[in-house]
Protein backbone atom coordinates (compact mmCIF):
# COMPACT_ATOMS: atom_id res chain seq x y z
CA UNK A 1 0.00 0.00 0.00
CA UNK A 2 1.37 3.36 -0.99
CA UNK A 3 1.65 6.08 1.65
CA UNK A 4 -1.30 8.17 0.47
CA UNK A 5 -0.65 11.87 1.04
CA UNK A 6 -4.20 13.29 0.84
CA UNK A 7 -7.29 12.68 2.90
CA UNK A 8 -10.35 14.77 3.78
CA UNK A 9 -10.46 15.87 7.42
CA UNK A 10 -12.22 14.58 9.49
CA UNK A 11 -10.81 11.31 8.23
CA UNK A 12 -14.09 9.80 7.06
CA UNK A 13 -17.54 11.28 6.51
CA UNK A 14 -20.69 9.28 5.74
CA UNK A 15 -19.66 8.51 2.20
CA UNK A 16 -21.37 8.67 -1.17
CA UNK A 17 -18.99 6.09 -2.63
CA UNK A 18 -16.78 3.62 -0.85
CA UNK A 19 -12.98 3.78 -1.04
CA UNK A 20 -11.53 1.64 -3.80
CA UNK A 21 -14.86 0.19 -4.93
CA UNK A 22 -17.04 0.91 -7.95
CA UNK A 23 -18.72 4.23 -7.42
CA UNK A 24 -22.20 3.25 -8.60
CA UNK A 25 -23.90 5.77 -6.32
CA UNK A 26 -22.11 8.56 -8.18
CA UNK A 27 -21.56 7.27 -11.68
CA UNK A 28 -24.21 4.77 -12.71
CA UNK A 29 -25.73 5.74 -16.06
CA UNK A 30 -28.06 3.11 -17.57
CA UNK A 31 -27.56 4.55 -21.08
CA UNK A 32 -23.93 3.52 -21.16
CA UNK A 33 -23.76 0.65 -18.71
CA UNK A 34 -21.75 0.28 -15.55
CA UNK A 35 -18.49 -0.58 -17.32
CA UNK A 36 -18.27 3.02 -18.55
CA UNK A 37 -18.06 4.09 -14.92
CA UNK A 38 -15.08 2.15 -13.73
CA UNK A 39 -13.53 5.57 -13.70
CA UNK A 40 -9.99 6.21 -12.60
CA UNK A 41 -9.43 7.24 -9.00
CA UNK A 42 -11.46 7.02 -5.82
CA UNK A 43 -14.12 9.32 -4.39
CA UNK A 44 -14.53 10.65 -0.88
CA UNK A 45 -17.98 11.95 0.04
CA UNK A 46 -17.65 15.15 2.05
CA UNK A 47 -19.53 18.45 2.51
CA UNK A 48 -18.60 21.46 0.40
CA UNK A 49 -15.85 23.47 2.09
CA UNK A 50 -14.19 20.49 3.78
CA UNK A 51 -10.48 21.24 4.38
CA UNK A 52 -8.18 18.83 2.54
CA UNK A 53 -4.94 18.36 4.43
CA UNK A 54 -1.74 16.48 3.81
CA UNK A 55 -1.19 13.44 6.03
CA UNK A 56 2.47 13.25 4.97
CA UNK A 57 5.17 15.68 3.86
CA UNK A 58 5.01 16.32 0.10
CA UNK A 59 5.69 18.95 -2.58
CA UNK A 60 3.09 21.00 -4.43
CA UNK A 61 2.74 21.02 -8.20
CA UNK A 62 1.04 23.56 -10.46
CA UNK A 63 -2.72 23.73 -9.75
CA UNK A 64 -5.24 23.69 -12.58
CA UNK A 65 -8.87 23.53 -13.62
CA UNK A 66 -10.91 21.06 -15.67
CA UNK A 67 -14.40 21.29 -17.16
CA UNK A 68 -16.99 19.77 -14.84
CA UNK A 69 -14.43 18.88 -12.18
CA UNK A 70 -13.67 22.29 -10.73
CA UNK A 71 -10.16 23.23 -9.65
CA UNK A 72 -7.59 20.60 -8.83
CA UNK A 73 -4.41 20.40 -6.80
CA UNK A 74 -1.47 18.08 -7.36
CA UNK A 75 1.14 17.06 -4.82
CA UNK A 76 4.14 14.78 -5.12
CA UNK A 77 5.58 12.38 -2.56
CA UNK A 78 8.69 10.62 -3.84
CA UNK A 79 7.84 9.35 -7.31
CA UNK A 80 4.10 9.36 -6.71
CA UNK A 81 1.91 12.26 -7.87
CA UNK A 82 -1.62 12.66 -6.56
CA UNK A 83 -4.30 14.83 -8.15
CA UNK A 84 -7.29 16.00 -6.10
CA UNK A 85 -10.22 17.39 -8.10
CA UNK A 86 -13.64 18.96 -7.29
CA UNK A 87 -12.03 21.69 -5.20
CA UNK A 88 -13.45 25.18 -4.64
CA UNK A 89 -10.14 26.63 -3.44
CA UNK A 90 -6.57 25.50 -4.02
CA UNK A 91 -3.79 26.83 -1.79
CA UNK A 92 -0.74 24.92 -3.08
CA UNK A 93 1.78 26.30 -5.56
CA UNK A 94 4.33 24.63 -7.78
CA UNK A 95 7.43 23.65 -5.80
CA UNK A 96 5.87 24.52 -2.44
CA UNK A 97 6.98 22.40 0.51
CA UNK A 98 3.90 20.95 2.20
CA UNK A 99 4.12 19.60 5.72
CA UNK A 100 1.91 17.02 7.32
CA UNK A 101 -1.26 18.76 8.49
CA UNK A 102 -1.05 21.66 6.01
CA UNK A 103 -4.31 22.56 4.28
CA UNK A 104 -3.95 22.31 0.50
CA UNK A 105 -7.45 23.53 -0.32
CA UNK A 106 -11.20 23.18 0.20
CA UNK A 107 -13.65 20.76 -1.39
CA UNK A 108 -16.34 22.32 -3.52
CA UNK A 109 -17.46 21.53 -7.05
CA UNK A 110 -19.33 18.22 -7.09
CA UNK A 111 -19.30 17.75 -10.86
CA UNK A 112 -21.93 16.24 -13.15
CA UNK A 113 -22.69 12.80 -14.49
CA UNK A 114 -22.79 12.08 -18.21
CA UNK A 115 -26.56 12.51 -18.18
CA UNK A 116 -26.15 16.06 -16.85
CA UNK A 117 -27.40 15.35 -13.34
CA UNK A 118 -25.43 16.85 -10.46
CA UNK A 119 -23.51 14.41 -8.28
CA UNK A 120 -23.29 14.56 -4.47
CA UNK A 121 -20.46 16.69 -3.12
CA UNK A 122 -17.24 14.70 -3.07
CA UNK A 123 -13.50 14.78 -3.71
CA UNK A 124 -11.81 12.69 -6.37
CA UNK A 125 -8.23 11.44 -5.98
CA UNK A 126 -6.06 9.72 -8.55
CA UNK A 127 -2.40 8.77 -9.00
CA UNK A 128 -0.14 9.57 -11.96
CA UNK A 129 1.31 6.31 -13.26
CA UNK A 130 4.69 5.70 -14.93
CA UNK A 131 2.98 6.04 -18.35
CA UNK A 132 2.11 9.64 -17.53
CA UNK A 133 -1.60 8.88 -17.22
CA UNK A 134 -3.67 9.20 -14.08
CA UNK A 135 -5.02 5.94 -12.70
CA UNK A 136 -6.69 4.35 -9.69
CA UNK A 137 -4.79 4.37 -6.41
CA UNK A 138 -4.34 0.91 -4.98
CA UNK A 139 -7.74 -0.10 -3.62
CA UNK A 140 -8.26 0.54 0.04
CA UNK A 141 -8.99 -2.50 2.13
CA UNK A 142 -12.02 -3.14 4.32
CA UNK A 143 -13.18 -0.32 6.55
CA UNK A 144 -12.82 -1.04 10.26
CA UNK A 145 -14.75 1.03 12.78
CA UNK A 146 -12.47 0.98 15.82
CA UNK A 147 -14.20 2.10 19.00
CA UNK A 148 -12.06 3.11 22.01
CA UNK A 149 -14.53 2.82 24.88
CA UNK A 150 -15.49 5.56 27.34
CA UNK A 151 -13.74 8.96 26.96
CA UNK A 152 -14.42 12.54 27.97
CA UNK A 153 -15.81 12.69 31.49
CA UNK A 154 -16.20 8.89 31.53
CA UNK A 155 -12.80 7.48 32.40
CA UNK A 156 -13.94 3.90 32.88
CA UNK A 157 -12.08 1.69 35.37
CA UNK A 158 -8.93 2.94 37.11
CA UNK A 159 -5.71 0.98 37.19
CA UNK A 160 -2.37 1.31 39.00
CA UNK A 161 -1.23 4.92 39.30
CA UNK A 162 -4.77 6.11 38.50
CA UNK A 163 -4.39 5.08 34.87
CA UNK A 164 -7.79 5.44 33.18
CA UNK A 165 -9.33 2.73 31.04
CA UNK A 166 -10.42 5.43 28.56
CA UNK A 167 -6.81 6.49 27.98
CA UNK A 168 -5.46 2.95 27.72
CA UNK A 169 -7.94 1.90 25.04
CA UNK A 170 -7.46 5.15 23.09
CA UNK A 171 -3.69 4.57 23.01
CA UNK A 172 -4.35 0.96 21.99
CA UNK A 173 -6.67 2.07 19.19
CA UNK A 174 -4.11 4.54 17.84
CA UNK A 175 -1.40 1.86 17.85
CA UNK A 176 -3.73 -0.58 16.13
CA UNK A 177 -4.72 2.00 13.52
CA UNK A 178 -1.08 2.54 12.54
CA UNK A 179 -0.51 -1.19 12.01
CA UNK A 180 -3.86 -1.72 10.26
CA UNK A 181 -3.30 1.11 7.79
CA UNK A 182 0.11 -0.29 6.86
CA UNK A 183 -1.67 -3.57 6.11
CA UNK A 184 -4.13 -1.81 3.78
CA UNK A 185 -7.16 -1.34 6.03
CA UNK A 186 -9.13 1.87 6.32
CA UNK A 187 -9.77 2.77 9.96
CA UNK A 188 -12.49 4.97 11.40
CA UNK A 189 -12.00 5.89 15.06
CA UNK A 190 -15.29 6.60 16.82
CA UNK A 191 -13.40 8.78 19.29
CA UNK A 192 -10.98 11.27 17.73
CA UNK A 193 -7.76 11.72 19.73
CA UNK A 194 -7.25 15.15 18.13
CA UNK A 195 -10.73 16.45 18.95
CA UNK A 196 -10.99 18.85 21.87
CA UNK A 197 -14.72 18.13 21.98
CA UNK A 198 -14.12 14.39 22.36
CA UNK A 199 -11.63 15.11 25.14
CA UNK A 200 -14.26 16.83 27.26
CA UNK A 201 -17.45 15.12 26.15
CA UNK A 202 -18.22 11.41 26.18
CA UNK A 203 -19.27 10.11 22.77
CA UNK A 204 -22.58 8.30 23.30
CA UNK A 205 -23.08 4.68 22.28
CA UNK A 206 -25.72 5.82 19.80
CA UNK A 207 -23.22 8.19 18.15
CA UNK A 208 -20.60 5.46 17.87
CA UNK A 209 -23.08 3.11 16.26
CA UNK A 210 -24.34 5.83 13.91
CA UNK A 211 -20.81 6.70 12.75
CA UNK A 212 -20.08 3.08 11.89
CA UNK A 213 -23.41 2.46 10.19
CA UNK A 214 -23.34 5.65 8.11
CA UNK A 215 -19.77 4.97 7.01
CA UNK A 216 -20.84 1.44 5.98
CA UNK A 217 -17.98 -0.10 7.94
CA UNK A 218 -17.20 -3.74 7.21
CA UNK A 219 -16.50 -4.63 10.82
CA UNK A 220 -16.78 -2.95 14.24
CA UNK A 221 -14.39 -3.56 17.13
CA UNK A 222 -14.92 -1.96 20.55
CA UNK A 223 -11.92 -1.85 22.91
CA UNK A 224 -12.29 -1.90 26.69
CA UNK A 225 -10.52 -3.00 29.86
CA UNK A 226 -12.16 -5.27 32.40
CA UNK A 227 -12.47 -4.31 36.06
CA UNK A 228 -13.27 -6.29 39.17
CA UNK A 229 -13.53 -5.99 42.95
CA UNK A 230 -11.25 -9.03 43.00
CA UNK A 231 -7.71 -7.77 42.30
CA UNK A 232 -6.68 -11.30 41.33
CA UNK A 233 -9.07 -11.37 38.36
CA UNK A 234 -7.15 -11.31 35.08
CA UNK A 235 -7.34 -12.27 31.44
CA UNK A 236 -8.77 -11.18 28.09
CA UNK A 237 -12.29 -11.71 26.79
CA UNK A 238 -14.14 -11.23 23.50
CA UNK A 239 -17.90 -10.62 23.51
CA UNK A 240 -19.90 -11.25 20.36
CA UNK A 241 -23.37 -12.37 19.37
CA UNK A 242 -23.74 -16.04 18.56
CA UNK A 243 -23.42 -17.13 14.95
CA UNK A 244 -22.52 -15.14 11.88
CA UNK A 245 -19.31 -13.38 10.93
CA UNK A 246 -18.84 -11.74 14.34
CA UNK A 247 -18.09 -15.12 15.84
CA UNK A 248 -15.37 -15.73 13.24
CA UNK A 249 -13.85 -12.26 13.72
CA UNK A 250 -13.76 -12.75 17.49
CA UNK A 251 -12.18 -16.19 17.23
CA UNK A 252 -9.42 -15.11 14.83
CA UNK A 253 -8.38 -12.03 16.80
CA UNK A 254 -8.79 -13.53 20.26
CA UNK A 255 -6.68 -16.58 19.49
CA UNK A 256 -3.85 -14.41 18.20
CA UNK A 257 -4.15 -11.95 21.10
CA UNK A 258 -3.51 -14.79 23.55
CA UNK A 259 -0.38 -15.73 21.58
CA UNK A 260 0.94 -12.18 21.07
CA UNK A 261 0.29 -10.88 24.59
CA UNK A 262 0.64 -14.06 26.67
CA UNK A 263 -2.53 -13.05 28.55
CA UNK A 264 -4.86 -15.46 30.32
CA UNK A 265 -7.55 -16.67 27.92
CA UNK A 266 -11.07 -16.12 29.27
CA UNK A 267 -12.64 -17.06 25.94
CA UNK A 268 -15.05 -15.63 23.37
CA UNK A 269 -18.46 -15.29 24.97
CA UNK A 270 -21.99 -14.04 24.47
CA UNK A 271 -22.39 -10.78 26.43
CA UNK A 272 -24.16 -11.12 29.79
CA UNK A 273 -26.29 -8.05 28.99
CA UNK A 274 -27.49 -6.32 25.82
CA UNK A 275 -24.68 -4.20 24.36
CA UNK A 276 -25.75 -1.55 21.86
CA UNK A 277 -22.44 -1.68 20.01
CA UNK A 278 -23.12 -5.35 19.23
CA UNK A 279 -26.87 -5.29 18.64
CA UNK A 280 -27.38 -1.97 16.82
CA UNK A 281 -24.45 -2.07 14.40
CA UNK A 282 -25.16 -3.29 10.86
CA UNK A 283 -21.88 -5.14 10.48
CA UNK A 284 -20.06 -7.91 12.42
CA UNK A 285 -19.21 -6.42 15.82
CA UNK A 286 -17.01 -7.62 18.69
CA UNK A 287 -16.20 -6.06 22.07
CA UNK A 288 -12.74 -6.95 23.40
CA UNK A 289 -11.56 -6.59 26.98
CA UNK A 290 -7.81 -6.16 26.62
CA UNK A 291 -7.12 -7.24 30.19
CA UNK A 292 -8.09 -6.48 33.79
CA UNK A 293 -6.89 -2.98 34.56
CA UNK A 294 -7.75 -3.52 38.25
CA UNK A 295 -5.26 -6.39 38.45
CA UNK A 296 -1.96 -4.90 39.69
CA UNK A 297 0.22 -6.80 37.22
CA UNK A 298 -2.13 -6.65 34.27
CA UNK A 299 -2.87 -2.98 34.90
CA UNK A 300 0.83 -2.21 34.48
CA UNK A 301 0.90 -4.27 31.27
CA UNK A 302 -2.04 -2.37 29.81
CA UNK A 303 -0.11 0.88 30.25
CA UNK A 304 2.88 -0.67 28.40
CA UNK A 305 3.07 0.20 24.67
CA UNK A 306 4.72 -3.18 24.04
CA UNK A 307 1.69 -5.05 25.38
CA UNK A 308 -0.69 -2.89 23.38
CA UNK A 309 1.42 -3.47 20.27
CA UNK A 310 0.71 -7.18 20.70
CA UNK A 311 -2.98 -6.36 20.52
CA UNK A 312 -2.41 -4.18 17.43
CA UNK A 313 -0.77 -7.08 15.61
CA UNK A 314 -3.39 -9.55 16.81
CA UNK A 315 -6.22 -7.35 15.52
CA UNK A 316 -4.49 -6.85 12.17
CA UNK A 317 -3.50 -10.49 11.65
CA UNK A 318 -6.90 -11.69 12.85
CA UNK A 319 -8.76 -9.43 10.42
CA UNK A 320 -6.47 -10.48 7.57
CA UNK A 321 -7.26 -14.13 8.39
CA UNK A 322 -10.97 -13.30 8.45
CA UNK A 323 -10.82 -11.47 5.13
CA UNK A 324 -8.85 -14.30 3.55
C-alpha positions as CSV (number, residue, x, y, z in Angstrom):
1,X,0.0,0.0,0.0
2,X,1.4,3.4,-1.0
3,X,1.7,6.1,1.7
4,X,-1.3,8.2,0.5
5,X,-0.6,11.9,1.0
6,X,-4.2,13.3,0.8
7,X,-7.3,12.7,2.9
8,X,-10.4,14.8,3.8
9,X,-10.5,15.9,7.4
10,X,-12.2,14.6,9.5
11,X,-10.8,11.3,8.2
12,X,-14.1,9.8,7.1
13,X,-17.5,11.3,6.5
14,X,-20.7,9.3,5.7
15,X,-19.7,8.5,2.2
16,X,-21.4,8.7,-1.2
17,X,-19.0,6.1,-2.6
18,X,-16.8,3.6,-0.8
19,X,-13.0,3.8,-1.0
20,X,-11.5,1.6,-3.8
21,X,-14.9,0.2,-4.9
22,X,-17.0,0.9,-8.0
23,X,-18.7,4.2,-7.4
24,X,-22.2,3.2,-8.6
25,X,-23.9,5.8,-6.3
26,X,-22.1,8.6,-8.2
27,X,-21.6,7.3,-11.7
28,X,-24.2,4.8,-12.7
29,X,-25.7,5.7,-16.1
30,X,-28.1,3.1,-17.6
31,X,-27.6,4.6,-21.1
32,X,-23.9,3.5,-21.2
33,X,-23.8,0.6,-18.7
34,X,-21.7,0.3,-15.5
35,X,-18.5,-0.6,-17.3
36,X,-18.3,3.0,-18.5
37,X,-18.1,4.1,-14.9
38,X,-15.1,2.1,-13.7
39,X,-13.5,5.6,-13.7
40,X,-10.0,6.2,-12.6
41,X,-9.4,7.2,-9.0
42,X,-11.5,7.0,-5.8
43,X,-14.1,9.3,-4.4
44,X,-14.5,10.7,-0.9
45,X,-18.0,11.9,0.0
46,X,-17.7,15.1,2.0
47,X,-19.5,18.4,2.5
48,X,-18.6,21.5,0.4
49,X,-15.9,23.5,2.1
50,X,-14.2,20.5,3.8
51,X,-10.5,21.2,4.4
52,X,-8.2,18.8,2.5
53,X,-4.9,18.4,4.4
54,X,-1.7,16.5,3.8
55,X,-1.2,13.4,6.0
56,X,2.5,13.3,5.0
57,X,5.2,15.7,3.9
58,X,5.0,16.3,0.1
59,X,5.7,18.9,-2.6
60,X,3.1,21.0,-4.4
61,X,2.7,21.0,-8.2
62,X,1.0,23.6,-10.5
63,X,-2.7,23.7,-9.8
64,X,-5.2,23.7,-12.6
65,X,-8.9,23.5,-13.6
66,X,-10.9,21.1,-15.7
67,X,-14.4,21.3,-17.2
68,X,-17.0,19.8,-14.8
69,X,-14.4,18.9,-12.2
70,X,-13.7,22.3,-10.7
71,X,-10.2,23.2,-9.7
72,X,-7.6,20.6,-8.8
73,X,-4.4,20.4,-6.8
74,X,-1.5,18.1,-7.4
75,X,1.1,17.1,-4.8
76,X,4.1,14.8,-5.1
77,X,5.6,12.4,-2.6
78,X,8.7,10.6,-3.8
79,X,7.8,9.4,-7.3
80,X,4.1,9.4,-6.7
81,X,1.9,12.3,-7.9
82,X,-1.6,12.7,-6.6
83,X,-4.3,14.8,-8.1
84,X,-7.3,16.0,-6.1
85,X,-10.2,17.4,-8.1
86,X,-13.6,19.0,-7.3
87,X,-12.0,21.7,-5.2
88,X,-13.5,25.2,-4.6
89,X,-10.1,26.6,-3.4
90,X,-6.6,25.5,-4.0
91,X,-3.8,26.8,-1.8
92,X,-0.7,24.9,-3.1
93,X,1.8,26.3,-5.6
94,X,4.3,24.6,-7.8
95,X,7.4,23.7,-5.8
96,X,5.9,24.5,-2.4
97,X,7.0,22.4,0.5
98,X,3.9,20.9,2.2
99,X,4.1,19.6,5.7
100,X,1.9,17.0,7.3
101,X,-1.3,18.8,8.5
102,X,-1.0,21.7,6.0
103,X,-4.3,22.6,4.3
104,X,-3.9,22.3,0.5
105,X,-7.5,23.5,-0.3
106,X,-11.2,23.2,0.2
107,X,-13.6,20.8,-1.4
108,X,-16.3,22.3,-3.5
109,X,-17.5,21.5,-7.1
110,X,-19.3,18.2,-7.1
111,X,-19.3,17.7,-10.9
112,X,-21.9,16.2,-13.2
113,X,-22.7,12.8,-14.5
114,X,-22.8,12.1,-18.2
115,X,-26.6,12.5,-18.2
116,X,-26.2,16.1,-16.8
117,X,-27.4,15.3,-13.3
118,X,-25.4,16.8,-10.5
119,X,-23.5,14.4,-8.3
120,X,-23.3,14.6,-4.5
121,X,-20.5,16.7,-3.1
122,X,-17.2,14.7,-3.1
123,X,-13.5,14.8,-3.7
124,X,-11.8,12.7,-6.4
125,X,-8.2,11.4,-6.0
126,X,-6.1,9.7,-8.6
127,X,-2.4,8.8,-9.0
128,X,-0.1,9.6,-12.0
129,X,1.3,6.3,-13.3
130,X,4.7,5.7,-14.9
131,X,3.0,6.0,-18.3
132,X,2.1,9.6,-17.5
133,X,-1.6,8.9,-17.2
134,X,-3.7,9.2,-14.1
135,X,-5.0,5.9,-12.7
136,X,-6.7,4.3,-9.7
137,X,-4.8,4.4,-6.4
138,X,-4.3,0.9,-5.0
139,X,-7.7,-0.1,-3.6
140,X,-8.3,0.5,0.0
141,X,-9.0,-2.5,2.1
142,X,-12.0,-3.1,4.3
143,X,-13.2,-0.3,6.6
144,X,-12.8,-1.0,10.3
145,X,-14.8,1.0,12.8
146,X,-12.5,1.0,15.8
147,X,-14.2,2.1,19.0
148,X,-12.1,3.1,22.0
149,X,-14.5,2.8,24.9
150,X,-15.5,5.6,27.3
151,X,-13.7,9.0,27.0
152,X,-14.4,12.5,28.0
153,X,-15.8,12.7,31.5
154,X,-16.2,8.9,31.5
155,X,-12.8,7.5,32.4
156,X,-13.9,3.9,32.9
157,X,-12.1,1.7,35.4
158,X,-8.9,2.9,37.1
159,X,-5.7,1.0,37.2
160,X,-2.4,1.3,39.0
161,X,-1.2,4.9,39.3
162,X,-4.8,6.1,38.5
163,X,-4.4,5.1,34.9
164,X,-7.8,5.4,33.2
165,X,-9.3,2.7,31.0
166,X,-10.4,5.4,28.6
167,X,-6.8,6.5,28.0
168,X,-5.5,3.0,27.7
169,X,-7.9,1.9,25.0
170,X,-7.5,5.1,23.1
171,X,-3.7,4.6,23.0
172,X,-4.3,1.0,22.0
173,X,-6.7,2.1,19.2
174,X,-4.1,4.5,17.8
175,X,-1.4,1.9,17.8
176,X,-3.7,-0.6,16.1
177,X,-4.7,2.0,13.5
178,X,-1.1,2.5,12.5
179,X,-0.5,-1.2,12.0
180,X,-3.9,-1.7,10.3
181,X,-3.3,1.1,7.8
182,X,0.1,-0.3,6.9
183,X,-1.7,-3.6,6.1
184,X,-4.1,-1.8,3.8
185,X,-7.2,-1.3,6.0
186,X,-9.1,1.9,6.3
187,X,-9.8,2.8,10.0
188,X,-12.5,5.0,11.4
189,X,-12.0,5.9,15.1
190,X,-15.3,6.6,16.8
191,X,-13.4,8.8,19.3
192,X,-11.0,11.3,17.7
193,X,-7.8,11.7,19.7
194,X,-7.3,15.2,18.1
195,X,-10.7,16.4,18.9
196,X,-11.0,18.9,21.9
197,X,-14.7,18.1,22.0
198,X,-14.1,14.4,22.4
199,X,-11.6,15.1,25.1
200,X,-14.3,16.8,27.3
201,X,-17.5,15.1,26.1
202,X,-18.2,11.4,26.2
203,X,-19.3,10.1,22.8
204,X,-22.6,8.3,23.3
205,X,-23.1,4.7,22.3
206,X,-25.7,5.8,19.8
207,X,-23.2,8.2,18.1
208,X,-20.6,5.5,17.9
209,X,-23.1,3.1,16.3
210,X,-24.3,5.8,13.9
211,X,-20.8,6.7,12.8
212,X,-20.1,3.1,11.9
213,X,-23.4,2.5,10.2
214,X,-23.3,5.6,8.1
215,X,-19.8,5.0,7.0
216,X,-20.8,1.4,6.0
217,X,-18.0,-0.1,7.9
218,X,-17.2,-3.7,7.2
219,X,-16.5,-4.6,10.8
220,X,-16.8,-2.9,14.2
221,X,-14.4,-3.6,17.1
222,X,-14.9,-2.0,20.5
223,X,-11.9,-1.9,22.9
224,X,-12.3,-1.9,26.7
225,X,-10.5,-3.0,29.9
226,X,-12.2,-5.3,32.4
227,X,-12.5,-4.3,36.1
228,X,-13.3,-6.3,39.2
229,X,-13.5,-6.0,43.0
230,X,-11.2,-9.0,43.0
231,X,-7.7,-7.8,42.3
232,X,-6.7,-11.3,41.3
233,X,-9.1,-11.4,38.4
234,X,-7.2,-11.3,35.1
235,X,-7.3,-12.3,31.4
236,X,-8.8,-11.2,28.1
237,X,-12.3,-11.7,26.8
238,X,-14.1,-11.2,23.5
239,X,-17.9,-10.6,23.5
240,X,-19.9,-11.3,20.4
241,X,-23.4,-12.4,19.4
242,X,-23.7,-16.0,18.6
243,X,-23.4,-17.1,14.9
244,X,-22.5,-15.1,11.9
245,X,-19.3,-13.4,10.9
246,X,-18.8,-11.7,14.3
247,X,-18.1,-15.1,15.8
248,X,-15.4,-15.7,13.2
249,X,-13.8,-12.3,13.7
250,X,-13.8,-12.8,17.5
251,X,-12.2,-16.2,17.2
252,X,-9.4,-15.1,14.8
253,X,-8.4,-12.0,16.8
254,X,-8.8,-13.5,20.3
255,X,-6.7,-16.6,19.5
256,X,-3.8,-14.4,18.2
257,X,-4.1,-12.0,21.1
258,X,-3.5,-14.8,23.5
259,X,-0.4,-15.7,21.6
260,X,0.9,-12.2,21.1
261,X,0.3,-10.9,24.6
262,X,0.6,-14.1,26.7
263,X,-2.5,-13.1,28.5
264,X,-4.9,-15.5,30.3
265,X,-7.6,-16.7,27.9
266,X,-11.1,-16.1,29.3
267,X,-12.6,-17.1,25.9
268,X,-15.0,-15.6,23.4
269,X,-18.5,-15.3,25.0
270,X,-22.0,-14.0,24.5
271,X,-22.4,-10.8,26.4
272,X,-24.2,-11.1,29.8
273,X,-26.3,-8.0,29.0
274,X,-27.5,-6.3,25.8
275,X,-24.7,-4.2,24.4
276,X,-25.8,-1.5,21.9
277,X,-22.4,-1.7,20.0
278,X,-23.1,-5.3,19.2
279,X,-26.9,-5.3,18.6
280,X,-27.4,-2.0,16.8
281,X,-24.5,-2.1,14.4
282,X,-25.2,-3.3,10.9
283,X,-21.9,-5.1,10.5
284,X,-20.1,-7.9,12.4
285,X,-19.2,-6.4,15.8
286,X,-17.0,-7.6,18.7
287,X,-16.2,-6.1,22.1
288,X,-12.7,-6.9,23.4
289,X,-11.6,-6.6,27.0
290,X,-7.8,-6.2,26.6
291,X,-7.1,-7.2,30.2
292,X,-8.1,-6.5,33.8
293,X,-6.9,-3.0,34.6
294,X,-7.7,-3.5,38.2
295,X,-5.3,-6.4,38.5
296,X,-2.0,-4.9,39.7
297,X,0.2,-6.8,37.2
298,X,-2.1,-6.7,34.3
299,X,-2.9,-3.0,34.9
300,X,0.8,-2.2,34.5
301,X,0.9,-4.3,31.3
302,X,-2.0,-2.4,29.8
303,X,-0.1,0.9,30.3
304,X,2.9,-0.7,28.4
305,X,3.1,0.2,24.7
306,X,4.7,-3.2,24.0
307,X,1.7,-5.1,25.4
308,X,-0.7,-2.9,23.4
309,X,1.4,-3.5,20.3
310,X,0.7,-7.2,20.7
311,X,-3.0,-6.4,20.5
312,X,-2.4,-4.2,17.4
313,X,-0.8,-7.1,15.6
314,X,-3.4,-9.6,16.8
315,X,-6.2,-7.3,15.5
316,X,-4.5,-6.9,12.2
317,X,-3.5,-10.5,11.6
318,X,-6.9,-11.7,12.8
319,X,-8.8,-9.4,10.4
320,X,-6.5,-10.5,7.6
321,X,-7.3,-14.1,8.4
322,X,-11.0,-13.3,8.5
323,X,-10.8,-11.5,5.1
324,X,-8.9,-14.3,3.5
